[in-house]
Amino acid sequence: MPLIEQLSLGESRIIALCGAGGKTSLLYALGHEWAMKKERVALTTSTHIRRTVPDGCCLWDRADEGDLLSIWRAGFVPVAGRPTAAGKLQGPSEDMWAILRRTADRIVVEADGAAMHPVKYPAVWEPVIPQYTDKVLVLAGLTALDRPLREVCHRAELALEKGVLADGPLTEAGLAALLIRGYDRYDPLYVLNQADDGAVFARGEAIAARLAAQGHESRILSLKNLNLCQ
């Protein structure tokens, strides 16, 4: 089943990807799926992402509507943003955003940073959800389970300070608490990624049950192996 269907994104136009453990992979996977459906999809960030883009994508870095339309006509997926001196890509300017909202069928935004950790607890200024966003996805990587919190969680010290969970190995209950306490205010769809084998998938089901018990919807994915998904 396509990711668009698995994540119930058919009616969503501007989607923000938050959390950790696969945001960039999901960003490009969704871009590919919508491009295959011949939709004008654009990918971008509200923070920073790598400037290097994969095959099938093309950088759009200035507020020129003609350039953007040319990228779509050529069959590429535009990655919108402004290059930084550090070699990354920061979010679009206001003029670029205006063009995107006017012309794109779908806009997928990486809206959170995690410093390559599989899970995250956000600071008060995070994530950076763009205006007009109509769907928020919060990812978490199941490879974090059983590993020390300080090793796998971006802003672990903040989570400990807030009393979200105790220090030590991350459990299913701890990961569910981390997600709810960190991102519940956005009413997101939680995406439990890295369920790369049956045993880890079962642990994802246990976390999903905990989320459901508190009224939260989730999906279990393996972006590495899309056959292991629900």
N, C-alpha and C positions, 0 to 999 in steps of 0.2 A: 504494500500500500504506500502511495507517495507520502512524503512528509507533510505536504500541505493538508492532506486528509487526516493523517494521524494526529496532527496538532490542531485540527479544526480551524484552519486559517482561511477557508474559502471566502468568508465575508469580510476579512480584515484587509485594510489598505496600508496602514502604517504600523509596523510591528517592531517593538523594542525587545532586544535580547539582553538579558541581565544575568547576574550571577557568575558562574565559572564552570569550567569543565566541558568546553566545546562550543562556545559562542561563535568563534570565527568559522569553524567547520560548518556549523548550522547556517550561518550567514550565507556562505557560498553555495551550500546545498540547496537552500531555498531559492536563491537567485537562479540556479541552474534549472530547477523544476519549473519556475514561473516562465523562464525564457523558453523552455521546451513547449510550453502552452501558448507561446507567441504573445505573452503579455509584456508590457513595458515595465520591467522591474529594475529598480535602482538599489544599490547597496551603499551604505554609508556608516558613519559613526557620529556619536555626540561627544566622544572623548578622544581616543587615539587608537589607530590600528596600524598594522604594518603597511608600508607603502607598496611593497611588491604585491601584485595581484596575480591570480592564477590564470591559466589558459581559459579563453572564453570571456574574459573580463577586460575592461579598458578603463584607465583612469580618466575621470572628468574633474578638472581642477579649477575651472573658472566659470563665471556666470554667463555662459554663452549657450543659449537655447539651441541654436543651430548645430553646435558641436554635439550636444546631448542627443538630439534627434538623429544625427548622422551615426552615432554609436549604435543606437537601436536598429537603424536601417541596415547597418552592416552585420547585424546578428550578434553583437556583443552585449554584455551586461555592464553598464557603467558603475564604477565605484567612485562615489562622489566625496570630495574632500579637498583640503588645502595642504600641500606638502609643508613639513616643518624642517627646520635646520637640523634636527636630530634624525632625519631620514624616515619619519613616520608621516601618517596622514591624520590631520585633525578635522573636526566637523566642518560642514559647508558653511559658507557665509549666508547672511540673511537673503541676499539676492539669489544665491544658488538654491536655497530652500524654497523660495517662492516659485522658481522654475520647476523644481521637482514636484511640488504639490500640484502645480498646474498641468504637468505633462505625464507623470508616471501613473501607471495602474497600481503598482505596489512599491512600497519603500520599506526596506528592512534595515534596521539601525542597530549596530552594536553599541549599547548604551551603558556599559559598565566595564571596569578594568579589574583584573584579578591577579596580575603579575605571575601568570602561568600556574597558579594553584588550581586544584580541582574543585574547591568550594570557597565560598566567600561570605563574610558578614559585612554589610555595607556601613560606611560612615553616614552621618546625617545628610551630607550633600550628595550622596550617591543613591541610586544610579541617576544618570542625567536623561530623564525621559523627555523626548521632544514633544512640543505642542502638536496636537491633533493625533497623537498615538491612540490607536483603538484596540491594541492587543499587546499585552506584556507577557513575555515568556521568561521564566527564571530557571536557569540551568544549574545542575549540580553534578559533579563527577563521582560515580560510585567507587572509583579507585581510591577515594579518600577513606573508605571504611576500614576500621581497625588500625589506622595509622595515627600517630600523635597529632592532636589538633594543631599545635603550633607549626607542624611541618606541612600540613595540607590546606590550612585555611588562611586566606588572605584577610588580614585584620583580625587574627585570632586573639590578640591581646584585648581588642575592643569587645569581642564577644565574651571573653572571660570577665572583663571589667563590668559589663552589663549584666552578668549573671545568667547568660543565655544557657550555658552548660558548664560543667566542671572540666578542668584540665585532664588530659589523658587521651587514650585512643577514641576515635570517633565511632560511635555506635549508630544503629538505625534510628533510635530515639533521638540521639543528639543531632543527627543530620536533619531530621524533620523539624526539630526545635529551631535549629539554625536558620532554616528556610522561612519558617513562619514568622519568627521574631524579626528577621531581617527584611522581609519583602511583602508581608501580608497586606500592608496598606495599599498596594497596587492591585489587589485582587487578581494575581497572575495565574497563568497556567504553569505549574511546576513541571520541569522536564528533567527526569532522572536519566542521565546519559552514562555511557561506558558500561552498560549491561552486556558485556562482550561474551559471556557464556551463561549457561543455564543457572549455575549456582549464584552468580552475581545478580542475574535477573530476578531470582527468587528473593534476594535481599531487597532489591528495588521494590518488589511487590509488598514487602513488609513495611517499607517506608511509605509507599503509596497508600496503604491501609491506614497508617497513622495520620497522614494528611487528610484522607477522606473522612476520618472520624471527627476531624475539626472543620469539616465543610470545605476542604480545598481539593481542587481537581488537579490531576497529574497525569503524565505519560511516562512510560519507560522506553528508553531508546538505546540502541547501539549504533551511533553514527559510523562506527567502524564496520559493523555487520548489520545492515538494515533488515535482515531476516529476523533478528531477535528484537522485536518491537511490539508495543501494544499502545 
